[in-house]
Amino acid sequence: MNDIKFDCKYFCGVMPCKPNKEHNSECISCPFYTQIEKRILIIKLGAMGDVVRTTPLLVKYREMYPNSEISWLTDFPAVLPKDKIDKIYQLNAVSLFVLQNKQFDIAINLDKEEEACILLHTLKASEKYGFTWENNHIAPVNKAAEHKLITGFFDGKSKANKKHYIDEIFDICELPFNDEPCLLATSLELSDKWKKILTTKAGNKTIVGLNTGCGSRWSTRLWSDKNWEKLIDLIQSNNLFPVLLGGEQENEKNLSLAAATNCYYPGVYSLEEFFSITSACDIVVTQVSMMMHVAIALKKKMVLMNNIFNKHEFYLYNNGTIVEPTIECECYYGNTCKKGESCMKYIEPDTVFEKILTL
């Protein structure tokens, strides 16, 4: 037992490790022994898009500590690249029991939900960053987390904020942001499949993915079917190839748009296949939604339509442009329109198409 390297990156716990399986190596003389530099836990439960745009931290920590053991607690494990993370946990009693009885070097919580904050408070870690729980309420565990909390407490502070989300989370972790990319779980096989399908249908035309939905939480983000139809007509008449994209919620809408415009609609697929279809597009047009984060992670050119959020929150890695209504939106983070009609009607299809051509 004294010869067992419990601190080795390859140690599996109850089964033979990879060097033992592949090379018959044993701890006492193993040339593959790699001591774990840091044990790091990232808590980012949701939403799905927010999990994706937190992955630049994963890139940063891998650069800083190549031999670290990185764990991630999330509600959406399907979007995380499994080859970049050592252990992925979902929020349940077993995960909480395990995490609360481990020792970490670094623990980060970027969620403001009670369960995430209380968990960080109870964890054993040498360094903690983000949001914790004190005196029966959410609190910053380090000074750098105060800014993000305060902008969440007051609309005025949020509207005045000029930092994008990735800058904010790097600040919270007291790290410099140097354009570390977003990561996404993708399938090379499925991506190749959809690349062949779409290029066959499009020929030599530029493929423009049109993500028509935005979820139900903030329906004020939705662009009208009438405007989507106008945009599709502009795309088709200028020899580009539009593709309708969306999930189950958008299926009826996309079927209707496809029937009205003869635009190609591949249908509803699994999340993994949806990512692969998007990866086959050259440009993406979307309202603020999960698709925005997917397109960024896939390094796609993007026209982003925004109305109810602070545009400074979004960082497009110099690969896209933001279009907003020509009148000021008064429904900040709102799910009902104060004026009785959506300001999204003041984003013209002509304007969106001009941005597509510019990209």
Stockholm file with secondary structure:
# STOCKHOLM 1.0

chainA/1-359         MNDIKFDCKYFCGVMPCKPNKEHNSECISCPFYTQIEKRILIIKLGAMGDVVRTTPLLVKYREMYPNSEISWLTDFPAVLPKDKIDKIYQLNAVSLFVLQNKQFDIAINLDKEEEACILLHTLKASEKYGFTWENNHIAPVNKAAEHKLITGFFDGKSKANKKHYIDEIFDICELPFNDEPCLLATSLELSDKWKKILTTKAGNKTIVGLNTGCGSRWSTRLWSDKNWEKLIDLIQSNNLFPVLLGGEQENEKNLSLAAATNCYYPGVYSLEEFFSITSACDIVVTQVSMMMHVAIALKKKMVLMNNIFNKHEFYLYNNGTIVEPTIECECYYGNTCKKGESCMKYIEPDTVFEKILTL
#=GR chainA/1-359 SS CTTCCTTBTTCCSSSCCHHHHHHCCCGGGCTTCCBCCCEEEEECCCCHHHHHTTTHHHHHHHHHCTTCEEEEEESCGGGSCGGGCSEEEESSHHHHHHHHTSEEEEEEECCCSHHHHHHHHHSEEEEEEEEEEETTEEEESSGGGHHHHHHHHCHHHHHHCCCCHHHHHHHHTTCCCCCCCCCCCCCHHHHHHHHHHHHHHHTTSCEEEEECCCCSTTGGGCCCHHHHHHHHHHHHHTTCEEEEECCGGGHHHHHHHHHHHCCBCCCCCCHHHHHHHHHTCSEEEEESSHHHHHHHHTTCEEEEECSSSCGGGCCCTTSEEEECCSSCCCCTTCSSCTTSSCGGGGSCHHHHHHHHHHC
#=GC SS_cons         CTTCCTTBTTCCSSSCCHHHHHHCCCGGGCTTCCBCCCEEEEECCCCHHHHHTTTHHHHHHHHHCTTCEEEEEESCGGGSCGGGCSEEEESSHHHHHHHHTSEEEEEEECCCSHHHHHHHHHSEEEEEEEEEEETTEEEESSGGGHHHHHHHHCHHHHHHCCCCHHHHHHHHTTCCCCCCCCCCCCCHHHHHHHHHHHHHHHTTSCEEEEECCCCSTTGGGCCCHHHHHHHHHHHHHTTCEEEEECCGGGHHHHHHHHHHHCCBCCCCCCHHHHHHHHHTCSEEEEESSHHHHHHHHTTCEEEEECSSSCGGGCCCTTSEEEECCSSCCCCTTCSSCTTSSCGGGGSCHHHHHHHHHHC
//
